[in-house]
Amino acid sequence: MDAEQARIMQTLGGVNLAAHSVQGGMALPPPHGHDGTDGDGRKQDIGDILHQIMTITDQSLDEAQAKKHGLNCHRMKPALFSVLCEIKEKTGLSIRGAQEEDPPDPQLMRLDNMLLAEGVAGPEKGGGSAAAAAAAAASGSPTDNSIEHSDYRAKLSQIRQIYHTELEKYEQACNEFTTHVMNLLREQSRTRPISPKEIERMVGIIHRKFSSIQMQLKQSTCEAVMILRSRFLDARRKRRNFSKQATEILNEYFYSHLSNPYPSEEAKEELAKKCSITVSQVSNWFGNKRIRYKKNIGKFQEEANLYAAKTAVNTLTPPHSSPLPSEDPCSLPRSMLPGCCDSERSQLGG
């Protein structure tokens, strides 16, 4: 080892590159200097080095490549790398031991599960149709309003398309930035010590930074799906109200059979045909009506009297249509006629 290299290794960091020797930011004496006491010369060397550092960003790509090539071909590069390894080892910057992986984000997992359930994420396998069918079933008329059903699927498909387009942009940006950083670190590893573990750790940091963008995208997509689903269900709930004629028919039967407001299956089928609804809807209507009536008999008594009077008139002038099965207008209970005693009214709640 010649005298110049021995001096560099002794000072742990001094490197003579192109007529400049540096140790920890301080210029070393020139290899053939007298005693190294020329302070003005050192200050000038430091000033030149700082000036070179500050002008790095002003260099063109060709100039930067030329500088890089000159550094890689310099005879003292192995010594520089060795010194940097020693400094890194002493300052404890190297990663010792395996880095523990962060557990998956529970909020991100919930968003992923929701997007999969709604048919937005993952391969398109009719998820939108399934969600629309479920919403239609919840409304009580799964075969009605096919136009709205198709509109729901079209809007859900639009949300899905926007989501996948933005997700693709996000993944592309993340991959491009990650690749750029990895290439940069591999290039720098030729000059300073960078282990594969450190590169892997930096990639993990980048992905965690980008995950916040992914979280926002999935959150906004879930909100859009929930708003669409809510509007679709609300619109169908509004259409669940029966027509005025259907309500009149059901109320007439209910109050004409107030002593036993439990229509038979045959009566339900006949009522369903008259009201243009399903037998299941007839059963649900009577169940809800019985509950509401028992909870507030006084409120519904006036309505009961009106229908009782109407039914009494119909007994004098029977309608042309045949009466409903098990319907006998002549057997109406006295409690349904106007002016019935309070004691008889109270028995209706039983």
HELIX and SHEET records of a PDB file:
HELIX    1   1 ALA A    3  THR A   11  1                                   9    
HELIX    2   2 GLY A   39  MET A   54  1                                  16    
HELIX    3   3 ILE A   56  ASP A   58  5                                   3    
HELIX    4   4 LEU A   61  ASN A   72  1                                  12    
HELIX    5   5 LYS A   77  THR A   91  1                                  15    
HELIX    6   6 PRO A  106  ALA A  117  1                                  12    
HELIX    7   7 GLY A  127  ALA A  138  1                                  12    
HELIX    8   8 SER A  146  GLN A  188  1                                  43    
HELIX    9   9 PRO A  196  LYS A  238  1                                  43    
HELIX   10  10 LYS A  244  SER A  256  1                                  13    
HELIX   11  11 GLU A  265  CYS A  275  1                                  11    
HELIX   12  12 VAL A  279  LYS A  295  1                                  17    
HELIX   13  13 ILE A  297  LEU A  316  1                                  20    
HELIX   14  14 PRO A  329  SER A  331  5                                   3    
HELIX   15  15 ARG A  334  MET A  336  5                                   3    
HELIX   16  16 ASP A  342  SER A  346  1                                   5    
HELIX   17  17 GLN A  347  GLY A  349  5                                   3    
SHEET    1   A 3 VAL A  15  LEU A  17  0                                        
SHEET    2   A 3 HIS A  20  GLN A  23 -1                                        
SHEET    3   A 3 MET A  26  ALA A  27 -1                                        
END                                                                             
